[in-house]
Amino acid sequence: MTAVKDYLDERQEKLDFYTKAITNAHGKNHPEVFDVRNEYIKLQQDIDDGNDLSDNFNELRKTTNNYAIPNDVCPVFEATYHMLETADTINAQV
């Protein structure tokens, strides 16, 4: 878990800001981003508590349709999903 923890710790401020920002910018057309925000918060809590993250990433994959990026979103939305997907990939390699 160290690799995924390091990856997410390095991006914590950005992901915290981005997950909030996409709820404001895209929540009306993409209500799933509210779940992404909540799941990200839970992911951070589980990292801090040293818990296994498999369930967190399973939920994120379901919510985001395997990190599929809709056609009508901004670069911040894309970056958010890319960072979460990369963390998921790192977690799966451990």
CNS distance restraints for C-alpha pairs under 8 A (distance, minus, plus):
assign (resid   1 and name CA) (resid   5 and name CA) 5.98 0.50 0.50
assign (resid   1 and name CA) (resid  52 and name CA) 7.84 0.50 0.50
assign (resid   1 and name CA) (resid  91 and name CA) 6.59 0.50 0.50
assign (resid   1 and name CA) (resid  94 and name CA) 6.65 0.50 0.50
assign (resid   2 and name CA) (resid   6 and name CA) 5.96 0.50 0.50
assign (resid   3 and name CA) (resid   7 and name CA) 6.15 0.50 0.50
assign (resid   3 and name CA) (resid  90 and name CA) 6.84 0.50 0.50
assign (resid   3 and name CA) (resid  91 and name CA) 7.51 0.50 0.50
assign (resid   4 and name CA) (resid   8 and name CA) 6.08 0.50 0.50
assign (resid   4 and name CA) (resid  87 and name CA) 5.71 0.50 0.50
assign (resid   4 and name CA) (resid  88 and name CA) 7.86 0.50 0.50
assign (resid   4 and name CA) (resid  90 and name CA) 5.65 0.50 0.50
assign (resid   4 and name CA) (resid  91 and name CA) 5.53 0.50 0.50
assign (resid   5 and name CA) (resid   9 and name CA) 5.83 0.50 0.50
assign (resid   5 and name CA) (resid  47 and name CA) 6.52 0.50 0.50
assign (resid   6 and name CA) (resid  10 and name CA) 6.12 0.50 0.50
assign (resid   7 and name CA) (resid  11 and name CA) 6.58 0.50 0.50
assign (resid   7 and name CA) (resid  87 and name CA) 6.76 0.50 0.50
assign (resid   8 and name CA) (resid  12 and name CA) 5.61 0.50 0.50
assign (resid   8 and name CA) (resid  87 and name CA) 6.86 0.50 0.50
assign (resid  11 and name CA) (resid  15 and name CA) 5.92 0.50 0.50
assign (resid  12 and name CA) (resid  16 and name CA) 5.88 0.50 0.50
assign (resid  13 and name CA) (resid  17 and name CA) 6.16 0.50 0.50
assign (resid  14 and name CA) (resid  18 and name CA) 5.90 0.50 0.50
assign (resid  15 and name CA) (resid  19 and name CA) 5.77 0.50 0.50
assign (resid  15 and name CA) (resid  80 and name CA) 6.53 0.50 0.50
assign (resid  15 and name CA) (resid  83 and name CA) 7.93 0.50 0.50
assign (resid  16 and name CA) (resid  20 and name CA) 6.41 0.50 0.50
assign (resid  17 and name CA) (resid  21 and name CA) 6.08 0.50 0.50
assign (resid  18 and name CA) (resid  22 and name CA) 6.11 0.50 0.50
assign (resid  18 and name CA) (resid  76 and name CA) 6.45 0.50 0.50
assign (resid  18 and name CA) (resid  77 and name CA) 7.38 0.50 0.50
assign (resid  18 and name CA) (resid  80 and name CA) 6.27 0.50 0.50
assign (resid  19 and name CA) (resid  23 and name CA) 6.62 0.50 0.50
assign (resid  19 and name CA) (resid  33 and name CA) 7.55 0.50 0.50
assign (resid  19 and name CA) (resid  36 and name CA) 7.22 0.50 0.50
assign (resid  19 and name CA) (resid  37 and name CA) 5.21 0.50 0.50
assign (resid  19 and name CA) (resid  40 and name CA) 7.74 0.50 0.50
assign (resid  19 and name CA) (resid  80 and name CA) 6.84 0.50 0.50
assign (resid  20 and name CA) (resid  24 and name CA) 6.72 0.50 0.50
assign (resid  20 and name CA) (resid  37 and name CA) 6.65 0.50 0.50
assign (resid  21 and name CA) (resid  25 and name CA) 6.16 0.50 0.50
assign (resid  22 and name CA) (resid  26 and name CA) 5.34 0.50 0.50
assign (resid  22 and name CA) (resid  27 and name CA) 6.79 0.50 0.50
assign (resid  22 and name CA) (resid  33 and name CA) 6.69 0.50 0.50
assign (resid  22 and name CA) (resid  76 and name CA) 7.22 0.50 0.50
assign (resid  22 and name CA) (resid  77 and name CA) 5.94 0.50 0.50
assign (resid  23 and name CA) (resid  27 and name CA) 4.51 0.50 0.50
assign (resid  23 and name CA) (resid  31 and name CA) 7.72 0.50 0.50
assign (resid  23 and name CA) (resid  33 and name CA) 5.59 0.50 0.50
assign (resid  23 and name CA) (resid  34 and name CA) 5.80 0.50 0.50
assign (resid  23 and name CA) (resid  37 and name CA) 7.59 0.50 0.50
assign (resid  26 and name CA) (resid  30 and name CA) 5.54 0.50 0.50
assign (resid  26 and name CA) (resid  31 and name CA) 7.43 0.50 0.50
assign (resid  26 and name CA) (resid  33 and name CA) 7.38 0.50 0.50
assign (resid  26 and name CA) (resid  73 and name CA) 7.25 0.50 0.50
assign (resid  27 and name CA) (resid  31 and name CA) 4.65 0.50 0.50
assign (resid  27 and name CA) (resid  32 and name CA) 7.33 0.50 0.50
assign (resid  27 and name CA) (resid  33 and name CA) 6.06 0.50 0.50
assign (resid  27 and name CA) (resid  34 and name CA) 6.77 0.50 0.50
assign (resid  31 and name CA) (resid  35 and name CA) 7.67 0.50 0.50
assign (resid  32 and name CA) (resid  36 and name CA) 6.37 0.50 0.50
assign (resid  32 and name CA) (resid  63 and name CA) 6.43 0.50 0.50
assign (resid  32 and name CA) (resid  64 and name CA) 7.31 0.50 0.50
assign (resid  33 and name CA) (resid  37 and name CA) 6.12 0.50 0.50
assign (resid  34 and name CA) (resid  38 and name CA) 6.35 0.50 0.50
assign (resid  35 and name CA) (resid  39 and name CA) 5.92 0.50 0.50
assign (resid  35 and name CA) (resid  63 and name CA) 7.08 0.50 0.50
assign (resid  36 and name CA) (resid  40 and name CA) 5.99 0.50 0.50
assign (resid  36 and name CA) (resid  60 and name CA) 6.57 0.50 0.50
assign (resid  36 and name CA) (resid  63 and name CA) 6.86 0.50 0.50
assign (resid  36 and name CA) (resid  64 and name CA) 7.54 0.50 0.50
assign (resid  37 and name CA) (resid  41 and name CA) 6.35 0.50 0.50
assign (resid  38 and name CA) (resid  42 and name CA) 6.31 0.50 0.50
assign (resid  39 and name CA) (resid  43 and name CA) 6.01 0.50 0.50
assign (resid  39 and name CA) (resid  56 and name CA) 6.84 0.50 0.50
assign (resid  39 and name CA) (resid  59 and name CA) 7.41 0.50 0.50
assign (resid  39 and name CA) (resid  60 and name CA) 6.77 0.50 0.50
assign (resid  40 and name CA) (resid  44 and name CA) 6.25 0.50 0.50
assign (resid  41 and name CA) (resid  45 and name CA) 6.35 0.50 0.50
assign (resid  42 and name CA) (resid  46 and name CA) 6.13 0.50 0.50
assign (resid  42 and name CA) (resid  56 and name CA) 7.52 0.50 0.50
assign (resid  43 and name CA) (resid  47 and name CA) 6.17 0.50 0.50
assign (resid  43 and name CA) (resid  53 and name CA) 6.97 0.50 0.50
assign (resid  43 and name CA) (resid  56 and name CA) 5.88 0.50 0.50
assign (resid  44 and name CA) (resid  48 and name CA) 6.21 0.50 0.50
assign (resid  45 and name CA) (resid  49 and name CA) 6.15 0.50 0.50
assign (resid  46 and name CA) (resid  50 and name CA) 6.00 0.50 0.50
assign (resid  46 and name CA) (resid  51 and name CA) 5.03 0.50 0.50
assign (resid  46 and name CA) (resid  52 and name CA) 7.26 0.50 0.50
assign (resid  46 and name CA) (resid  53 and name CA) 6.90 0.50 0.50
assign (resid  47 and name CA) (resid  51 and name CA) 6.03 0.50 0.50
assign (resid  47 and name CA) (resid  52 and name CA) 7.82 0.50 0.50
assign (resid  47 and name CA) (resid  53 and name CA) 7.34 0.50 0.50
assign (resid  53 and name CA) (resid  57 and name CA) 6.41 0.50 0.50
assign (resid  53 and name CA) (resid  91 and name CA) 7.53 0.50 0.50
assign (resid  54 and name CA) (resid  58 and name CA) 6.14 0.50 0.50
assign (resid  54 and name CA) (resid  91 and name CA) 7.69 0.50 0.50
assign (resid  54 and name CA) (resid  92 and name CA) 7.98 0.50 0.50
assign (resid  55 and name CA) (resid  59 and name CA) 6.21 0.50 0.50
assign (resid  56 and name CA) (resid  60 and name CA) 6.31 0.50 0.50
assign (resid  57 and name CA) (resid  61 and name CA) 6.05 0.50 0.50
assign (resid  57 and name CA) (resid  88 and name CA) 5.97 0.50 0.50
assign (resid  58 and name CA) (resid  62 and name CA) 6.32 0.50 0.50
assign (resid  59 and name CA) (resid  63 and name CA) 6.07 0.50 0.50
assign (resid  60 and name CA) (resid  64 and name CA) 5.91 0.50 0.50
assign (resid  60 and name CA) (resid  66 and name CA) 7.62 0.50 0.50
assign (resid  60 and name CA) (resid  67 and name CA) 7.82 0.50 0.50
assign (resid  61 and name CA) (resid  65 and name CA) 5.63 0.50 0.50
assign (resid  61 and name CA) (resid  66 and name CA) 4.37 0.50 0.50
assign (resid  61 and name CA) (resid  67 and name CA) 6.19 0.50 0.50
assign (resid  62 and name CA) (resid  66 and name CA) 6.39 0.50 0.50
assign (resid  64 and name CA) (resid  68 and name CA) 6.08 0.50 0.50
assign (resid  67 and name CA) (resid  81 and name CA) 5.69 0.50 0.50
assign (resid  67 and name CA) (resid  82 and name CA) 7.41 0.50 0.50
assign (resid  67 and name CA) (resid  85 and name CA) 6.43 0.50 0.50
assign (resid  68 and name CA) (resid  81 and name CA) 7.90 0.50 0.50
assign (resid  69 and name CA) (resid  73 and name CA) 7.60 0.50 0.50
assign (resid  69 and name CA) (resid  77 and name CA) 7.86 0.50 0.50
assign (resid  69 and name CA) (resid  78 and name CA) 6.31 0.50 0.50
assign (resid  69 and name CA) (resid  81 and name CA) 7.38 0.50 0.50
assign (resid  73 and name CA) (resid  77 and name CA) 6.16 0.50 0.50
assign (resid  73 and name CA) (resid  78 and name CA) 7.29 0.50 0.50
assign (resid  74 and name CA) (resid  78 and name CA) 6.61 0.50 0.50
assign (resid  75 and name CA) (resid  79 and name CA) 6.01 0.50 0.50
assign (resid  76 and name CA) (resid  80 and name CA) 6.07 0.50 0.50
assign (resid  77 and name CA) (resid  81 and name CA) 6.43 0.50 0.50
assign (resid  78 and name CA) (resid  82 and name CA) 6.12 0.50 0.50
assign (resid  79 and name CA) (resid  83 and name CA) 6.07 0.50 0.50
assign (resid  80 and name CA) (resid  84 and name CA) 6.27 0.50 0.50
assign (resid  81 and name CA) (resid  85 and name CA) 5.96 0.50 0.50
assign (resid  82 and name CA) (resid  86 and name CA) 6.07 0.50 0.50
assign (resid  83 and name CA) (resid  87 and name CA) 6.23 0.50 0.50
assign (resid  84 and name CA) (resid  88 and name CA) 6.17 0.50 0.50
assign (resid  85 and name CA) (resid  89 and name CA) 6.19 0.50 0.50
assign (resid  86 and name CA) (resid  90 and name CA) 6.18 0.50 0.50
assign (resid  87 and name CA) (resid  91 and name CA) 6.08 0.50 0.50
assign (resid  88 and name CA) (resid  92 and name CA) 6.18 0.50 0.50
assign (resid  89 and name CA) (resid  93 and name CA) 6.43 0.50 0.50
assign (resid  90 and name CA) (resid  94 and name CA) 6.84 0.50 0.50
